[in-house]
């Protein structure tokens, strides 16, 4: 049987991983004793794995996350007073399926952004789309989109992410325009998608920071009442601790690799 036409047809159908897997099977003695169903299964597995890897790469690229942000790298030091059971329950992503939010409160350097992005990274690993916005910078960029006509397209894209991080929320008082822009986003996402909010301010001060009582009520109603809360009590900067953690992890990995070689 000539396999060249079959391989060409697989490529035409954009089944390139299956095509490569078939070429790998040809002449490989390891596959000779397998049944047709078993060999076909390997071909299908190769295609599925390739597509899943490409999807994950797209999700992570779109998310705009830090390279090292992941659930496994969260440091549970006693001084941070983290609710480990809550964080581990969030790892299941059931909160996303239930369209709930997550609020992370902590001082500067406490690791709020890292934890938010770790949750978003975990969401990507499970097939959910994510995106991270640093609000102060985002509001400046949003003003530019109104000038070039891309405002509505940007807002629509933000509404459709399964998980949207609003980082550094309430860093400063909002203008009337910023309040309405934020309300538009949270209004459209409410009970449809999940949002992660990080802030240095406790929730009880958000109303004042937003300003305009009516709009503040509307924004907080859509963000707070259906949210899980993570409060990081530690005053220690996690930026230094993260560096130490990374060094220790890399050292341990090198030691493990050295032991395996022995």
C-alpha positions as CSV (number, residue, x, y, z in Angstrom):
1,X,0.0,0.0,0.0
2,X,1.3,3.4,-1.0
3,X,1.2,5.7,2.0
4,X,2.3,8.9,0.3
5,X,-1.3,9.8,-0.9
6,X,-2.6,9.1,2.5
7,X,-0.1,11.4,4.2
8,X,-0.9,14.1,1.6
9,X,-4.6,13.8,2.4
10,X,-4.0,14.0,6.1
11,X,-2.0,17.2,5.5
12,X,-4.7,18.6,3.3
13,X,-7.2,17.9,6.1
14,X,-4.9,19.8,8.5
15,X,-4.2,16.6,10.4
16,X,-0.5,17.3,10.4
17,X,0.3,15.7,13.8
18,X,-1.5,12.5,12.6
19,X,0.5,12.7,9.4
20,X,3.8,12.9,11.2
21,X,2.8,10.1,13.6
22,X,2.0,7.9,10.6
23,X,5.4,8.6,9.0
24,X,7.0,7.7,12.4
25,X,5.2,4.4,12.4
26,X,6.3,3.4,8.9
27,X,9.2,1.0,9.2
28,X,9.3,1.2,13.0
29,X,9.4,-2.3,14.4
30,X,7.8,-1.3,17.6
31,X,4.5,-0.8,15.8
32,X,4.6,-4.0,13.7
33,X,3.0,-6.3,16.3
34,X,0.2,-3.8,17.2
35,X,-3.4,-4.2,15.9
36,X,-4.9,-1.7,13.4
37,X,-7.0,-0.3,16.2
38,X,-4.0,0.3,18.4
39,X,-2.0,2.0,15.7
40,X,-5.0,4.2,14.8
41,X,-5.3,5.1,18.5
42,X,-1.7,6.3,18.6
43,X,-2.4,8.5,15.5
44,X,-5.5,10.0,17.0
45,X,-3.7,10.6,20.4
46,X,-0.9,12.4,18.5
47,X,-3.4,14.7,16.8
48,X,-5.4,15.4,20.0
49,X,-2.2,16.2,22.0
50,X,-0.9,18.5,19.3
51,X,-4.2,20.4,19.2
52,X,-4.4,20.7,23.0
53,X,-0.8,22.0,23.2
54,X,-1.5,24.6,20.5
55,X,-4.7,25.7,22.3
56,X,-2.8,26.0,25.6
57,X,-0.1,28.0,23.9
58,X,-2.8,30.4,22.5
59,X,-4.5,30.7,25.9
60,X,-1.3,31.5,27.7
61,X,-0.2,34.0,25.1
62,X,-3.5,35.8,25.2
63,X,-3.5,35.8,29.1
64,X,-0.4,38.0,29.3
65,X,0.8,36.4,32.5
66,X,4.2,36.2,34.3
67,X,6.2,33.1,33.2
68,X,6.6,31.8,36.7
69,X,3.0,32.3,38.0
70,X,1.5,28.9,38.8
71,X,-0.4,27.3,41.7
72,X,2.5,25.1,42.6
73,X,4.7,28.1,43.3
74,X,2.4,29.8,45.9
75,X,4.3,30.0,49.2
76,X,2.2,29.1,52.2
77,X,4.3,30.7,54.9
78,X,2.5,31.0,58.3
79,X,3.2,34.8,58.3
80,X,1.0,35.1,55.2
81,X,-2.0,33.6,56.9
82,X,-3.4,32.1,53.7
83,X,-6.5,30.0,53.7
84,X,-4.9,27.0,52.0
85,X,-8.1,25.0,51.8
86,X,-9.8,27.8,49.9
87,X,-6.9,28.3,47.5
88,X,-6.8,24.6,46.8
89,X,-10.5,24.5,46.2
90,X,-10.1,27.3,43.7
91,X,-7.6,25.1,41.8
92,X,-10.5,22.9,40.6
93,X,-11.9,25.9,38.6
94,X,-15.4,25.2,39.8
95,X,-15.6,28.9,40.7
96,X,-15.2,29.7,37.0
97,X,-17.9,27.2,36.0
98,X,-20.2,28.8,38.6
99,X,-19.2,32.3,37.3
100,X,-17.9,33.5,40.7
101,X,-15.3,36.1,41.3
102,X,-12.1,36.2,43.5
103,X,-11.0,39.2,45.5
104,X,-7.3,39.2,46.7
105,X,-6.4,41.9,49.3
106,X,-2.9,42.6,50.5
107,X,-0.2,45.3,50.9
108,X,2.4,46.2,48.3
109,X,4.7,43.2,47.5
110,X,2.5,40.7,49.4
111,X,2.0,38.6,46.3
112,X,-1.5,39.6,45.2
113,X,-0.7,39.8,41.5
114,X,1.3,36.6,41.5
115,X,-1.6,34.7,43.2
116,X,-4.1,36.2,40.7
117,X,-2.0,35.2,37.8
118,X,-1.4,31.7,39.2
119,X,-5.2,31.2,39.3
120,X,-5.5,32.5,35.8
121,X,-2.6,30.2,34.7
122,X,-4.4,27.3,36.3
123,X,-7.5,28.3,34.4
124,X,-5.6,28.2,31.1
125,X,-4.3,24.8,31.9
126,X,-7.9,23.6,32.2
127,X,-9.0,25.2,28.9
128,X,-10.4,28.5,30.1
129,X,-9.4,31.8,28.5
130,X,-7.8,34.4,30.7
131,X,-6.4,38.0,30.5
132,X,-4.7,40.3,32.9
133,X,-5.2,44.1,33.1
134,X,-3.4,46.5,35.3
135,X,-6.2,49.0,35.8
136,X,-4.2,52.3,36.1
137,X,-2.4,51.5,32.8
138,X,-5.5,50.1,31.2
139,X,-7.5,53.3,31.7
140,X,-4.8,55.3,30.0
141,X,-4.8,52.9,27.0
142,X,-8.6,52.8,26.9
143,X,-8.6,56.6,26.3
144,X,-6.5,56.1,23.2
145,X,-8.9,53.4,21.8
146,X,-11.7,56.0,21.7
147,X,-9.5,58.1,19.4
148,X,-8.7,55.4,16.9
149,X,-12.2,53.8,17.0
150,X,-11.2,50.4,18.6
151,X,-12.9,51.1,21.9
152,X,-15.9,48.9,21.4
153,X,-13.9,46.0,19.9
154,X,-11.6,46.1,22.9
155,X,-14.4,46.1,25.4
156,X,-16.1,43.2,23.6
157,X,-12.9,41.2,23.8
158,X,-12.6,41.8,27.5
159,X,-16.1,40.8,28.2
160,X,-15.6,37.4,26.5
161,X,-12.6,36.2,28.5
162,X,-13.6,33.4,31.0
163,X,-11.3,35.0,33.6
164,X,-10.3,38.7,33.7
165,X,-7.8,40.0,36.2
166,X,-8.4,43.6,37.3
167,X,-5.0,44.2,39.0
168,X,-4.3,47.1,41.3
169,X,-8.0,48.0,41.7
170,X,-8.8,51.3,43.5
171,X,-5.2,52.5,43.5
172,X,-6.6,56.0,43.1
173,X,-9.9,57.7,42.8
174,X,-11.7,57.1,39.5
175,X,-12.8,59.8,37.1
176,X,-16.5,59.8,36.0
177,X,-15.4,58.4,32.6
178,X,-13.4,55.6,34.2
179,X,-16.3,54.7,36.5
180,X,-18.6,54.2,33.6
181,X,-16.0,52.3,31.6
182,X,-15.5,49.9,34.5
183,X,-19.2,49.5,35.1
184,X,-19.7,48.6,31.4
185,X,-17.1,45.8,31.7
186,X,-18.3,44.4,35.0
187,X,-22.0,44.8,34.0
188,X,-21.5,42.7,30.8
189,X,-19.4,40.1,32.7
190,X,-21.7,39.8,35.7
191,X,-23.1,36.2,36.1
192,X,-21.6,35.3,32.7
193,X,-17.8,35.2,33.4
194,X,-15.4,35.3,36.3
195,X,-13.3,38.2,37.5
196,X,-10.2,38.4,39.8
197,X,-9.7,41.7,41.6
198,X,-6.5,42.6,43.4
199,X,-6.3,45.6,45.7
200,X,-4.3,47.1,48.5
201,X,-7.5,48.6,49.9
202,X,-9.9,46.6,52.0
203,X,-13.3,46.1,50.4
204,X,-15.0,48.4,52.8
205,X,-13.0,51.3,51.3
206,X,-13.8,50.6,47.7
207,X,-17.0,52.5,47.6
208,X,-15.3,55.7,48.5
209,X,-12.4,55.1,46.1
210,X,-14.8,54.6,43.2
211,X,-16.8,57.7,43.9
212,X,-20.3,58.5,42.7
213,X,-22.5,56.5,45.0
214,X,-24.9,55.2,42.4
215,X,-22.2,53.8,40.1
216,X,-20.1,52.5,43.0
217,X,-23.1,50.5,44.3
218,X,-23.6,49.0,40.8
219,X,-20.0,48.1,40.4
220,X,-19.6,46.6,43.8
221,X,-22.8,44.7,43.6
222,X,-21.4,42.9,40.5
223,X,-18.0,42.2,41.9
224,X,-18.3,41.6,45.7
225,X,-21.3,39.7,46.7
226,X,-20.5,36.5,44.7
227,X,-16.8,36.6,45.3
228,X,-14.4,34.4,47.2
229,X,-12.0,36.5,49.3
230,X,-8.3,35.9,49.9
231,X,-6.6,38.2,52.4
232,X,-2.8,38.2,52.7
233,X,-1.8,39.5,56.1
234,X,1.9,39.4,55.7
235,X,3.9,42.7,55.6
236,X,6.9,40.9,54.2
237,X,7.6,41.5,50.5
238,X,7.2,38.3,48.5
239,X,9.4,39.6,45.8
240,X,12.5,38.8,47.8
241,X,10.9,35.6,49.1
242,X,10.1,34.6,45.6
243,X,13.7,35.0,44.5
244,X,14.8,32.8,47.4
245,X,12.2,30.2,46.5
246,X,13.3,30.1,42.9
247,X,16.9,29.7,43.9
248,X,16.1,26.9,46.3
249,X,13.9,25.1,43.8
250,X,16.5,25.3,41.1
251,X,19.2,24.0,43.5
252,X,17.0,21.1,44.5
253,X,16.3,20.3,40.9
254,X,20.0,20.3,40.1
255,X,20.7,18.0,43.0
256,X,18.0,15.6,41.9
257,X,19.3,15.6,38.3
258,X,22.8,14.9,39.7
259,X,21.6,12.0,41.8
260,X,19.8,10.5,38.8
261,X,22.9,10.6,36.7
262,X,24.8,8.8,39.5
